[in-house]
Amino acid sequence: MAGRGRDEGSGCATAPLWDLVDELARGLVAAGETAGLPFVAAQSDLGDRTPMADRVGQPYAARFPWPAGEEGYWRNRRLALQSIFLHAARLVAEPFWYGDGRLGSWRPTRLLDGVDGRRVAETFNYTGALIAPVHLPGGQVGAVVWVATAPIDMAATFADHAEPLFARATRFLAAHAELTVPRRGVPAPLSAREVQCVRWAAAGKTNAEIGTILSLSVSTVRFHLRNAGDKLGATTRARVIQLATGLGFLGPDA
């Protein structure tokens, strides 16, 4: 799977945090073994085509156990688009399981019902998997996948282990993302007027049209959009809209 592994801050300042992330990575493996899911893959950002890596740029995938014959799978830059597990991780925000050619969770969900997992066993020889999607601030989506190749009752395994594994995945990916995602600082809250302007920009309106709708001058609309960009650390209109949506300033109808 793909992700980042670049230290954006001072090495001395972040070294203890990287130690914590490495400890969390080891915990993913140990917890998976306890659950009967000995193979682990992690992805801090499904949108990043480079491997998720540690502080010196070494892929975590190289240290996580994975089924024989699939070594170096993380070099496949199309994996995040081809894997049904990762596709499903984009659709739901709760842990789910794979077994007997289908996906399931703690409750019925049409989103998982719509994902076809029938070819997983014949293609990869996986007998079961537990997937923990982690939806992070700003719209970033990551996932940790635990896999088994021996016979396993995934419904029972999920009932016993989903919550602690999900918690571990969230801690690991959130800590890694904070260390590696370039940010200009902590995003400041947007004002009500800034949100209005960004919302209409997301709807495809020009600055002139937004001004007419909100009874503002074009220069004032530009001012609010520029302020929103400065607060979010975004330099383009598209990025302002993306971050504002991902951080929950805009609704799904934006």
N, C-alpha and C positions, 0 to 999 in steps of 0.2 A: 504494500500500500504506500501511498505517497504522503509527504508532509515536510515540514521544515526542521532544521536543526542548526540554526545560526544564532549565536549569542549577540543580541542587539545592544547589550549594556556592557558595563565594565566587567571584565573577567573576575576580578576580586570580589566585586559586589554580588555577582550572580552565582559564584561557585557553590555556596551552600544550597542554593535553590536547585542547581543542576544535580547536586548530590541527592537531594530529595526526589527529583524526577527519576533518577537512576534507581533509587530504592523502590519507588512506586512501580517501575518497570519490572523489577525482580518479583515484586508482589503479585503482579498480573500472572506470571508464570506459575508461582507457587499456588495461588488460589485456583487456577485452572486445573492443575494436577489434582488438587483436593476434590474438585468437582467431577473428575473423570474426563476433563477436556484438556489434554496435555499440550495442544498446539495453539500458539497465539500469534495474532497479527494485529498491528495497531496503525492507525491513520489519524493524524491530528487535523488534517484539512483535506477533504475529498477533492477540493479544487486545485490542489498543488500537485504537480506531476513529478516532483522530485521526492525521493524517499524521506520519510520522517527520520530525523537523525538526532544524535546526541550533541554535546557541546563542541565536539571536534569534527562534526560532520559525518560520523560513522552511522549508517542506518541501524535503527533499533531492530529491524527485521533480521539483521545478520546475527543478532544475539538471542532472538526469540526462537524457540523450537518450532519446526514446521515439518509436515510429512515428507518422507524421503521421496526423491524424484521431483520435488518442486522447489529445490534450492534456487535462490536468486529470482523467485517469482516477483519480487518487489521491483525488479528492473523493467517490468512490463509497464510502460507509461500509459497504457490503455486500461489497466486493471480497474481503476476506479469507475470507468464507464461500462466495463464488461461484467463485473461481479454483481450477481443479483442480491447478495448480502448488503453490499454498499448502496445499491439502488434502493433497497428497502429502508436502509438507514437514513436516507434523505426524506423518506415519506413519514416516518414515525419518530417520536421522541422518547419512546419507552423501549426497554429491552425486549427482544423476541428470540425465538428459537427456530431451528430448522431440524426436521426429522421426517423420514418417510416421504420425502419429496414435497413437503409443504412447510409453510412458515406459520407460526402461531405465537400468541402472547398470553398474558394473564386474562385477556378479555377478547371477545370476537371483534375483529376489525376488518372492514372491507378493503382497507389499504393493503394489508398483508395478503388478503385473499386474492387480490389482483396480481400478485407476483408469482410467476410460474417457477417452482423449484424442482420440477420433476427430473431435470437432467443433471442436477448437482451430483447425485450419487454415482451415476454412470460415468460422468466426466472426471470427477475428482476423488471418488471413493470415500467421501466423507459420510459417516453414519449419523452425525449430529453436529450441531453448532449452536452456540449462544452468542448473540450479537448485541452489543451495547452501543447504540447511537448516542453521540454527545453533541447537542446543539449549543454552540458557544455564542457569546455576544458578537454582534456585527454580522451575523448570518453565516459564520463559519460552522461547518459540520464535520465532525470526526467520528470515528468508530473503533471499537476494539472487538475482535472476533476470536472466540475460543472454539476449537474444532476437535472432534473425536473421529478416529477411524476404526475403533473397536465397537462392538454392539453396545448400545446405551439407550436408556429410556429417557428421551429428551424432555418429555412433559414433566416427569418426576424431578429430573435434574434441574430444570428451569424453576420449578416450585421451590426447591431447596436452596438454590444458589443465585438466582437472578438478581436479587436486591443487593447482596454484598459485592457481586461482580460488577454491577452497574455503578455502584458507588466508587469502586476502585478505578474503573474506566474514566469516570468523570473527573476524579482527582488528578489522574495521570495526564489526561489530554488537556484539561484546563490549565494545569501548571506549565505544561510544555508550551501551550499556545501563548501564555503570558510572557514567557521567556523569548519566544522566537518571532512573534508577529510584530513587524515594525509599526510603532505608534509614536506620534508626536507628543503624546501625553494622555492624561485621563480625559476622555470626552466630557465636555460640560453639558448640562441640560439645555435643551433648546427652549426658547420662549414660545408662547402661544402663536405669535405672529410668524416666527420663523417656521414653525411646524405647518402653519397654513400655507405659506409660500412653497415649502418643499412638497407638501401634499399635492398642490395644484401642478407643480413641476413634474411630479411623478405621473400625473394624469395626462401629461403631454402638452400642457399649456405653455405658451411663450410668456416671456416677462410682461409684455404688453397686455396679454390676455389675463394674466394673474392680477395685474394692476387694475384692470377694469372690474374684475370679479370682486376684489377686495377694496376697491376705491383707494388705491395707492398709486403714486407715480412710479414710472418704470425704474427710476433711480432708487426709489425706496425698496422696491422688490429686489433689485440687485443687491442692495445693502443687506437685506435680511438673508438672502441666499448665500452671500459671501460670509456673513457672520455664522450661519449654520455650518458652512464648510470649514471655517476656522475652528469652530468648537469640536467638530467631528474629526478633524485632521484630514479632510478631503480637499482635493484641488480641482475636481471636475464635477459637473452637474450630475453625471451618472453615478459617480462615487458617493456624492452627498445623498442621493436618493437611496442607494444601496445600503449605506450605513444607517441612515435614519430608519429605514424599514427594519433592518436586522437588529437594531437596538430598541425597537418597540415604540418609536415615536410616531410611526404611521401604521394604520391598520392594514389588514389584508386587501382592502378595497382601494388602496392608494394607487 
